[in-house]
Amino acid sequence: MGKGRATQERERLRAQNLIYAPHTEMLLSLSGIKPGMSVIDIGCGIGDMTIQIARMVGPTGTVVGIDMDSDALDVAERQASGLRNVTFQQARIPDLELDHQADALVGRLVVMHLKDAAQDIEKLRSTVRPGGTIALLDFNVQRCRTLPHMPLTNQCVDWCIRALLAGGSNPAVGDQLYSILRAAGLNTPRLAVSVPTATASDLSALAVLAETVITLLPVIESFGLATREEIDPNTLIHRLQNEVLETGGIAFSPELVGAWATVPE
Ligand SMILES: C[S@@+](CC[C@H](N)C(=O)[O-])C[C@H]1O[C@@H](n2cnc3c(N)ncnc32)[C@H](O)[C@@H]1O
């Protein structure tokens, strides 16, 4: 990824994290992340969720963020400077070398990057102690909706879905987490879903949609789905906001699906 695209991707991850942090916290809590635990965060990117977990596990717990992208890890290290219970390690999933078994392994928005997620998770089971937890969080973009119909918002969601499909990614990967955990030999996964919304009283969730369309713009254009002029990145966020304000309606963001299971004794 070139520098411009890498920066754009960081902007998108930041916008996304701001909106999804409370939803992430709820799903991680449901999965049993609590003070004192040692946690591995796979595909940690710039470390936003890693830092969130560090706060959840507190000073008696630890978290190690794993990513193959050294530039992302540099940003993560800077963001986490001052936190004593966080470390980062460059590694390619599933080949991790850790000196202890953790209480939990978690990964947000990473499954869609793995060629065979079930096989990778099965290999990663040995990094978690028996009785520990494996939790995966990912989007389902296909169930976004608006009330009432909002043409631009729905068009943006459609561009994202088509661009993800064209690039070989599954826009409904969240729906697969349950079967991925089962295929990895974890027989009793549990599941929950959380959905940020945009309304006239809080439009901030629309930033994620706008940033995602802008990040996917090269793919959208190269597959002939829309032109830069049609999308008009400089005004996109304002037009999305106006649509919600003018209709007085609700724009539902992608679902964040959480699935978690216990590693057998
Ligand atoms: C969409 S980002 C998600 C970042 C972070 N988990 C979050 O929720 O903000 C996906 C990250 O997974 C990393 N990744 C993808 N495949 C990987 C692999 N096989 N090994 C290690 N990291 C990987 C990418 O480098 C990227 O930083």
Ligand as a Chemical Component Dictionary entry (heavy atoms), coordinates in Angstrom:
data_LIG
# 
_chem_comp.id                   LIG 
_chem_comp.type                 NON-POLYMER 
_chem_comp.pdbx_formal_charge   0 
_chem_comp.three_letter_code    LIG 
# 
loop_
_chem_comp_atom.comp_id 
_chem_comp_atom.atom_id 
_chem_comp_atom.alt_atom_id 
_chem_comp_atom.type_symbol 
_chem_comp_atom.charge 
_chem_comp_atom.model_Cartn_x 
_chem_comp_atom.model_Cartn_y 
_chem_comp_atom.model_Cartn_z 
_chem_comp_atom.pdbx_ordinal 
LIG C1  C1  C 0  -8.671 -3.976  9.331  1  
LIG S1  S1  S 1  -7.216 -4.039  10.244 2  
LIG C2  C2  C 0  -7.886 -4.220  11.886 3  
LIG C3  C3  C 0  -7.029 -3.611  12.946 4  
LIG C4  C4  C 0  -7.553 -3.733  14.374 5  
LIG N1  N1  N 0  -7.779 -5.109  14.766 6  
LIG C5  C5  C 0  -8.811 -2.930  14.587 7  
LIG O1  O1  O 0  -9.868 -3.521  14.814 8  
LIG O2  O2  O -1 -8.734 -1.687  14.554 9  
LIG C6  C6  C 0  -6.558 -5.666  9.931  10 
LIG C7  C7  C 0  -5.142 -5.856  10.423 11 
LIG O3  O3  O 0  -4.818 -7.251  10.329 12 
LIG C8  C8  C 0  -3.463 -7.354  9.930  13 
LIG N2  N2  N 0  -3.278 -8.684  9.322  14 
LIG C9  C9  C 0  -3.932 -9.207  8.265  15 
LIG N3  N3  N 0  -3.510 -10.460 8.010  16 
LIG C10 C10 C 0  -2.555 -10.750 8.923  17 
LIG C11 C11 C 0  -1.730 -11.880 9.183  18 
LIG N4  N4  N 0  -1.806 -13.000 8.448  19 
LIG N5  N5  N 0  -0.856 -11.819 10.196 20 
LIG C12 C12 C 0  -0.767 -10.701 10.973 21 
LIG N6  N6  N 0  -1.513 -9.594  10.776 22 
LIG C13 C13 C 0  -2.413 -9.599  9.771  23 
LIG C14 C14 C 0  -3.263 -6.217  8.952  24 
LIG O4  O4  O 0  -1.889 -5.880  8.839  25 
LIG C15 C15 C 0  -4.097 -5.113  9.602  26 
LIG O5  O5  O 0  -3.323 -4.310  10.462 27 
# 
loop_
_chem_comp_bond.comp_id 
_chem_comp_bond.atom_id_1 
_chem_comp_bond.atom_id_2 
_chem_comp_bond.value_order 
_chem_comp_bond.pdbx_ordinal 
LIG C1  S1  SING 1  
LIG S1  C2  SING 2  
LIG S1  C6  SING 3  
LIG C2  C3  SING 4  
LIG C3  C4  SING 5  
LIG C4  N1  SING 6  
LIG C4  C5  SING 7  
LIG C5  O1  DOUB 8  
LIG C5  O2  SING 9  
LIG C6  C7  SING 10 
LIG C7  O3  SING 11 
LIG C7  C15 SING 12 
LIG O3  C8  SING 13 
LIG C8  N2  SING 14 
LIG C8  C14 SING 15 
LIG N2  C9  SING 16 
LIG N2  C13 SING 17 
LIG C9  N3  DOUB 18 
LIG N3  C10 SING 19 
LIG C10 C11 SING 20 
LIG C10 C13 DOUB 21 
LIG C11 N4  SING 22 
LIG C11 N5  DOUB 23 
LIG N5  C12 SING 24 
LIG C12 N6  DOUB 25 
LIG N6  C13 SING 26 
LIG C14 O4  SING 27 
LIG C14 C15 SING 28 
LIG C15 O5  SING 29 
# 
